[in-house]
Amino acid sequence: HRCAAADTVGERTGLGGALAERRYVARIDAAANLVQLGGREDLERRTFASRDASWVAGGPPDGERFEAAVQIRHRADPVPAVLRRGTDARSWQIELERPAWAPAPGQAAVCYRGAEVLGGGVIAA
């Protein structure tokens, strides 16, 4: 492959080589310049962590735990989720009601209640 820095979790094109089944970038270890490939089902996640959260109202809506819809891609539908405070005030554990495809470190995770944006954070590695 080109190098780990040039790949993105969920990417399929430009991987090089002919494979019997479609494979996607499932995990990246940039320090070791390693890219792990997986099938589409290997990239589905119900839980992930976020960091650097910021909230429109200045703080999370309900303290240590709350429910919201979480959107991880521009055109993806928000998915109902439970958010729990992580190890510090700006980190959160997100548990989705149904799996989302390829939540990638560095992408935004935006929280909604109906059409209201509550805030969000960055998907952690």
C-alpha positions in Angstrom: 0.0 0.0 0.0 1.0 3.6 -0.4 1.4 4.3 3.4 -0.9 4.3 6.4 -1.1 8.1 6.4 -2.7 8.1 3.0 -5.6 5.7 4.0 -8.9 6.2 5.7 -11.0 3.7 7.7 -13.8 2.5 5.4 -11.8 3.3 2.2 -12.0 0.7 -0.6 -10.5 2.2 -3.7 -6.7 2.3 -4.3 -5.8 -0.6 -2.0 -3.9 -2.4 -4.8 -4.0 -6.1 -5.6 -6.9 -8.3 -6.6 -8.8 -9.8 -3.8 -11.6 -12.5 -4.0 -14.0 -10.3 -2.0 -14.3 -6.5 -1.5 -12.1 -5.4 1.4 -12.0 -2.1 3.2 -9.5 -0.4 5.5 -10.6 -1.6 8.9 -7.8 -0.2 11.1 -4.8 2.0 10.7 -1.6 1.9 12.8 0.2 5.0 11.4 3.2 4.6 13.7 4.0 1.1 12.4 2.7 2.0 8.8 0.2 -0.9 9.0 -3.2 -1.1 7.5 -5.6 -3.9 8.4 -8.3 -4.8 5.8 -11.7 -6.3 6.6 -15.0 -7.1 5.0 -17.9 -4.7 5.1 -19.4 -6.4 8.2 -16.0 -6.0 10.0 -16.4 -2.3 10.0 -19.9 -2.1 11.6 -19.7 -0.7 15.1 -22.4 -0.1 17.8 -19.9 1.4 20.3 -17.1 3.9 20.0 -15.5 6.7 22.0 -15.4 10.4 21.2 -13.1 13.1 22.4 -12.9 16.9 22.4 -16.7 17.2 22.8 -18.3 20.7 22.7 -21.9 21.5 23.4 -24.1 24.3 22.0 -25.5 25.0 25.5 -22.1 25.0 27.1 -22.4 21.6 28.6 -24.0 18.2 27.9 -27.8 18.2 28.0 -28.3 15.8 31.0 -25.0 15.4 32.8 -23.3 12.0 32.9 -25.6 10.1 30.6 -28.2 11.1 28.0 -29.9 9.9 24.9 -29.6 11.5 21.5 -29.4 10.7 17.9 -25.8 10.5 16.6 -24.7 11.2 13.0 -21.2 10.2 11.9 -21.4 11.1 8.2 -22.7 14.0 6.3 -25.3 12.0 4.4 -25.9 9.3 7.0 -29.1 9.1 9.0 -28.7 9.9 12.7 -28.9 6.8 14.9 -30.5 6.7 18.3 -27.8 6.3 21.0 -26.9 6.5 24.7 -23.9 8.7 25.6 -22.0 8.2 28.8 -19.3 10.5 30.1 -15.8 9.0 29.6 -12.6 9.5 31.6 -12.9 13.3 31.5 -15.5 16.1 30.8 -14.8 16.1 27.0 -14.8 12.4 26.3 -17.9 10.2 25.8 -18.7 6.6 25.2 -21.3 6.3 22.5 -23.6 3.2 22.2 -25.7 3.2 19.1 -29.1 1.4 18.9 -28.0 -0.2 15.6 -24.6 -0.5 14.0 -23.1 2.3 12.0 -20.7 1.6 9.2 -17.0 2.5 9.7 -17.0 5.2 12.4 -13.5 6.4 11.7 -11.1 8.1 14.1 -11.0 11.8 13.3 -14.6 12.0 12.0 -17.2 14.1 13.7 -19.9 12.5 15.8 -22.8 15.1 16.0 -25.6 14.7 18.5 -29.2 15.8 17.8 -32.5 15.9 19.6 -35.0 16.1 16.7 -33.7 18.9 14.5 -31.8 20.6 17.4 -28.0 20.2 17.4 -26.8 19.5 20.9 -23.1 19.4 20.1 -20.6 16.7 19.3 -17.0 15.5 19.4 -14.3 13.7 17.4 -14.4 9.9 17.0 -11.4 8.6 19.0 -8.9 6.0 17.9 
